[in-house]
Amino acid sequence: MEMKISLSIIILIILFAFIAHTRIQFSPFKIHFYKPLLSIGTFLVVFGIFFISYHFHREGLIKGYGEGCEDMRIEVTKLLKETRDE
């Protein structure tokens, strides 16, 4: 689990550097980001889309289980009434 987290962080840093058009100089050590706001904006958009999809997925699971339980309760009640009448 710890390896996955550290690998994910490294991948995010590399993607941030790639999207921001990073330039690294070693003579006088300097890191320059040409478009840092582009990478931050991209990260926020992806983060937002993830949470929106997670919200609707969770809402669908809750609604689906609720309706399924209600249908099961109705069917069991019908079955019990039918067995009592016989």
HELIX and SHEET records of a PDB file:
HELIX    1   1 GLU A    2  ILE A   19  1                                  18    
HELIX    2   2 PRO A   36  ASP A   85  1                                  50    
SHEET    1   A 2 THR A  22  GLN A  25  0                                        
SHEET    2   A 2 LYS A  30  PHE A  33 -1                                        
END                                                                             
